[in-house]
Structures are given as structure tokens and as C-alpha cells.
Amino acid sequence: MSLDPQLLEVLACPQDHGPLTYLEDKNVLVNPRLKIAYPIIDDIPVMLIDEATPYSLED
């Protein structure tokens, strides 16, 4: 299931407050500046700093 486009417009990284990139096929929100990803579990973005994992858009 895809995230609501209106939700994606208002979500920001809790660390640097910048925009995130939604990767629907991997079910994550990626911050390419910090090279981290936030998981989406049961269609709910988990925007906790402690839940972020290392990620590169080349992955």
C-alpha cells in the first residue's frame, strides 16, 4: 500500500528537518543527506531517530 501523498508532503526527517524520499518498493523513507532510512510498518512511518538505519540510494 502506498503512503498518502499529502502525508509525504508534511513528513520531515526528525534529525535535520529536511525532506525525505519515499521508496515504495522497499517500504522506507530515506534521508539521502544523512544516508539513513526510516521504516514503514503497517503503513505507519516510524519516525524515531533510534529506529533509523544506515541507507544509501545506491542500495
C-alpha positions as CSV (number, residue, x, y, z in Angstrom):
1,M,0.0,0.0,0.0
2,S,1.2,3.5,-0.9
3,L,1.5,6.3,1.6
4,D,-0.9,9.3,1.2
5,P,0.8,12.0,-1.0
6,Q,-0.4,14.7,1.4
7,L,1.3,12.9,4.3
8,L,4.5,12.7,2.3
9,E,4.4,16.5,1.8
10,V,4.5,17.2,5.5
11,L,6.8,14.5,6.8
12,A,10.4,15.6,7.5
13,C,13.4,13.9,9.0
14,P,13.4,14.3,12.8
15,Q,17.2,14.8,12.7
16,D,17.8,17.5,10.1
17,H,14.2,18.5,9.4
18,G,14.7,18.1,5.7
19,P,12.6,16.3,3.1
20,L,12.5,12.5,2.8
21,T,12.4,10.3,-0.3
22,Y,9.7,7.6,-0.3
23,L,10.8,4.2,-1.7
24,E,7.6,2.3,-2.1
25,D,9.2,-0.9,-3.2
26,K,11.4,-1.0,-0.1
27,N,8.8,0.5,2.2
28,V,11.1,3.1,3.7
29,L,11.5,6.8,3.9
30,V,15.1,7.8,3.1
31,N,17.1,10.9,4.0
32,P,19.9,10.9,1.4
33,R,21.8,13.7,3.2
34,L,22.3,11.7,6.3
35,K,22.2,8.3,4.4
36,I,19.6,6.8,6.7
37,A,16.2,5.2,6.3
38,Y,13.1,5.2,8.5
39,P,10.9,2.0,8.3
40,I,7.2,2.0,7.4
41,I,5.5,-0.7,9.5
42,D,1.8,-1.5,8.9
43,D,1.5,1.6,6.7
44,I,2.8,3.9,9.5
45,P,6.1,5.7,9.1
46,V,8.3,5.1,12.2
47,M,9.9,8.5,12.6
48,L,12.0,7.8,15.6
49,I,15.7,8.6,15.4
50,D,16.6,5.4,17.2
51,E,14.8,3.4,14.5
52,A,16.7,4.9,11.6
53,T,19.1,2.5,9.8
54,P,22.0,3.2,7.5
55,Y,21.0,3.5,3.9
56,S,22.3,4.7,0.6
57,L,20.1,5.3,-2.5
58,E,22.6,3.2,-4.4
59,D,21.4,0.1,-2.3
